[in-house]
Amino acid sequence: MHRHDCIILGAGAAGLMAAALFRGKDLLLLEHNSLPAAKINISGGGRCNITNENLSPSFYLGDPAFITSVFKTFDNRDLLRFLKANGLEPVLRKSGQYFCKESSREIIEVLLHLTKAVPIRLNTEITGVERETGGFAVHTASGTFFAKRVLVATGGLSYPRLGASPIGFRIAESLGHTVVTPRPALAGLTLQPEQFWMKELSGLSLPVEIGVGRRKLSGDLLFAHRGISGPAVLNASLFWNRGKITVDFLPGVKLKSLLKRPHRSAASLLPLPKRFIKAFFEATGIPQLPYAQMSEAQKQCLSLIKSYTLAPAGTFGYERAEVTKGGVSTDEIDPSTMQSRIVEGLYFAGEVADVTGMVGGYNFQWAFSSAAAAAKSV
Ligand SMILES: Cc1cc2nc3c(=O)[nH]c(=O)nc-3n(C[C@H](O)[C@H](O)[C@H](O)COP(=O)(O)OP(=O)(O)OC[C@H]3O[C@@H](n4cnc5c(N)ncnc54)[C@H](O)[C@@H]3O)c2cc1C
């Protein structure tokens, strides 16, 4: 029976980065897809938003002290340096986001080149991990493999068609870890019947600011057939579980300053698409009148354009969610090594852990940073 130094579970972003940095050890990488890096391939509209110029725990849902500690080992500058040293210079686009120049294949090629000496067993479904003397037994549908250490990098539940599965959470729980309830995140939000008027606006996009608890999330809101989407909504879904959110449809604009000419029709004074104003006025019962002729109640309704409150019905679900929030509790992981505090020799990296980033390259940065912390410690 051969015992590997380390078996990495999952050949996604975190698993490949760990394998690239673990160079020189007796490794084995297990993956049930027929190709590695399925999510990197389709990410960022085919160009992979690798990381972001502005990196801090405030862009994440998770324990800020834990996240800071992991980034101390390997942050966005380290990632960019590492990629440059391996022939890839990502390009800086809007909002500090770094992308591959032409195609996600560029970063996949770098990772595959760096892991070419590591055996990757594709089409291998991992079914569980057990502790045994001297390490771990990794069970798959095509046999059992043995290792001194195991790195769980099997991601979350989002996009099952690309290979996502609950195996990482199951392994963690079976070995005594707590899993914070997983939920779809960076997903569109579905609506209650009172907001069905928004469905008529399908295809329209507006800059907004969304309030979720104490968080304010700016960006575009896209009205969709199923509900609302767009970057501001995707980010809001990260911090929303249930209850109300507030939408400001005129971010950065004071309503009072717009209504200085109260004898003109209120609708004509608002710098918003006519289609939106018509639907909003009908839904909130505002008549097409000059502001000066409106009743106090109607003026109140108009002010809702700055703070429209709604309780989403849910999210678009794992089929459409870019990530999974929740995961293996970071209270039980050492951030300097990503090693379990419960089981020696067991490591976690990437989305399987309870750290989830906003839109903008934050999730790949997390996958790469946590993988680097694990690889460096082993
Ligand atoms: C459409 C889309 C676009 C995205 N775009 C971006 C972006 O531009 N920037 C960004 O930062 N983030 C983006 N993300 C999020 C990002 O892809 C993930 O956060 C990241 O891939 C997580 O890395 P990971 O290695 O933890 O998991 P994954 O990359 O999901 O890798 C896990 C691997 O484990 C394998 N696996 C799972 N279960 C088993 C099993 N039972 N047996 C064997 N293998 C298994 C999977 O097949 C997969 O290859 C996007 C996500 C989606 C869905």
The ligand as an SDF file (V2000), in Angstrom:
LIG
                    3D

 53 58  0  0  0  0  0  0  0  0999 V2000
  -20.2610   31.3210  -13.2670 C   0  0  0  0  0  0  0  0  0  0  0  0
  -19.2170   31.6600  -12.2320 C   0  0  0  0  0  0  0  0  0  0  0  0
  -18.3590   32.7290  -12.4450 C   0  0  0  0  0  0  0  0  0  0  0  0
  -17.4030   33.0700  -11.4540 C   0  0  0  0  0  0  0  0  0  0  0  0
  -16.5490   34.0890  -11.7080 N   0  0  0  0  0  0  0  0  0  0  0  0
  -15.6370   34.4430  -10.7630 C   0  0  0  0  0  0  0  0  0  0  0  0
  -14.6870   35.4670  -11.0150 C   0  0  0  0  0  0  0  0  0  0  0  0
  -14.5910   36.0030  -12.1390 O   0  0  0  0  0  0  0  0  0  0  0  0
  -13.8450   35.8160   -9.9940 N   0  0  0  0  0  0  0  0  0  0  0  0
  -13.8670   35.2020   -8.7650 C   0  0  0  0  0  0  0  0  0  0  0  0
  -13.0850   35.5500   -7.8800 O   0  0  0  0  0  0  0  0  0  0  0  0
  -14.7210   34.1620   -8.5310 N   0  0  0  0  0  0  0  0  0  0  0  0
  -15.5800   33.7780   -9.4980 C   0  0  0  0  0  0  0  0  0  0  0  0
  -16.4240   32.7130   -9.2620 N   0  0  0  0  0  0  0  0  0  0  0  0
  -16.2940   31.9790   -7.9790 C   0  0  0  0  0  0  0  0  0  0  0  0
  -15.0970   31.0020   -8.0790 C   0  0  0  0  0  0  0  0  0  0  0  0
  -15.2300   30.2280   -9.2560 O   0  0  0  0  0  0  0  0  0  0  0  0
  -15.0520   30.0750   -6.8680 C   0  0  0  0  0  0  0  0  0  0  0  0
  -15.1300   30.8020   -5.6690 O   0  0  0  0  0  0  0  0  0  0  0  0
  -13.7430   29.2690   -6.8780 C   0  0  0  0  0  0  0  0  0  0  0  0
  -13.7040   28.4530   -8.0290 O   0  0  0  0  0  0  0  0  0  0  0  0
  -13.6240   28.4040   -5.6300 C   0  0  0  0  0  0  0  0  0  0  0  0
  -12.4540   27.6230   -5.7460 O   0  0  0  0  0  0  0  0  0  0  0  0
  -12.3700   26.1930   -5.0430 P   0  0  0  0  0  0  0  0  0  0  0  0
  -11.1050   25.5830   -5.5250 O   0  0  0  0  0  0  0  0  0  0  0  0
  -12.6220   26.3310   -3.6110 O   0  0  0  0  0  0  0  0  0  0  0  0
  -13.6140   25.3920   -5.6490 O   0  0  0  0  0  0  0  0  0  0  0  0
  -13.8340   24.9110   -7.1570 P   0  0  0  0  0  0  0  0  0  0  0  0
  -13.1100   25.7800   -8.1050 O   0  0  0  0  0  0  0  0  0  0  0  0
  -15.3050   24.7540   -7.2940 O   0  0  0  0  0  0  0  0  0  0  0  0
  -13.1220   23.4890   -7.2070 O   0  0  0  0  0  0  0  0  0  0  0  0
  -13.6090   22.3550   -6.5000 C   0  0  0  0  0  0  0  0  0  0  0  0
  -13.2830   21.1250   -7.3230 C   0  0  0  0  0  0  0  0  0  0  0  0
  -13.6530   19.9650   -6.5760 O   0  0  0  0  0  0  0  0  0  0  0  0
  -14.2840   19.0370   -7.4400 C   0  0  0  0  0  0  0  0  0  0  0  0
  -15.1660   18.1490   -6.6860 N   0  0  0  0  0  0  0  0  0  0  0  0
  -16.2810   18.4880   -6.0020 C   0  0  0  0  0  0  0  0  0  0  0  0
  -16.8370   17.4000   -5.4620 N   0  0  0  0  0  0  0  0  0  0  0  0
  -16.0650   16.3450   -5.8160 C   0  0  0  0  0  0  0  0  0  0  0  0
  -16.1330   14.9360   -5.5720 C   0  0  0  0  0  0  0  0  0  0  0  0
  -17.1240   14.3800   -4.8580 N   0  0  0  0  0  0  0  0  0  0  0  0
  -15.1540   14.1410   -6.0990 N   0  0  0  0  0  0  0  0  0  0  0  0
  -14.1520   14.6740   -6.8350 C   0  0  0  0  0  0  0  0  0  0  0  0
  -14.0510   15.9750   -7.1010 N   0  0  0  0  0  0  0  0  0  0  0  0
  -14.9920   16.8170   -6.5910 C   0  0  0  0  0  0  0  0  0  0  0  0
  -15.0410   19.9310   -8.4060 C   0  0  0  0  0  0  0  0  0  0  0  0
  -15.3700   19.2460   -9.6090 O   0  0  0  0  0  0  0  0  0  0  0  0
  -14.0570   21.0770   -8.6230 C   0  0  0  0  0  0  0  0  0  0  0  0
  -13.1830   20.8290   -9.7010 O   0  0  0  0  0  0  0  0  0  0  0  0
  -17.3450   32.3400  -10.2400 C   0  0  0  0  0  0  0  0  0  0  0  0
  -18.2010   31.2450  -10.0450 C   0  0  0  0  0  0  0  0  0  0  0  0
  -19.1240   30.8940  -11.0320 C   0  0  0  0  0  0  0  0  0  0  0  0
  -20.0160   29.7040  -10.7880 C   0  0  0  0  0  0  0  0  0  0  0  0
  1  2  1  0
  2  3  1  0
  2 52  2  0
  3  4  2  0
  4  5  1  0
  4 50  1  0
  5  6  2  0
  6  7  1  0
  6 13  1  0
  7  8  2  0
  7  9  1  0
  9 10  1  0
 10 11  2  0
 10 12  1  0
 12 13  2  0
 13 14  1  0
 14 15  1  0
 14 50  1  0
 15 16  1  0
 16 17  1  0
 16 18  1  0
 18 19  1  0
 18 20  1  0
 20 21  1  0
 20 22  1  0
 22 23  1  0
 23 24  1  0
 24 25  2  0
 24 26  1  0
 24 27  1  0
 27 28  1  0
 28 29  2  0
 28 30  1  0
 28 31  1  0
 31 32  1  0
 32 33  1  0
 33 34  1  0
 33 48  1  0
 34 35  1  0
 35 36  1  0
 35 46  1  0
 36 37  1  0
 36 45  1  0
 37 38  2  0
 38 39  1  0
 39 40  1  0
 39 45  2  0
 40 41  1  0
 40 42  2  0
 42 43  1  0
 43 44  2  0
 44 45  1  0
 46 47  1  0
 46 48  1  0
 48 49  1  0
 50 51  2  0
 51 52  1  0
 52 53  1  0
M  END
$$$$
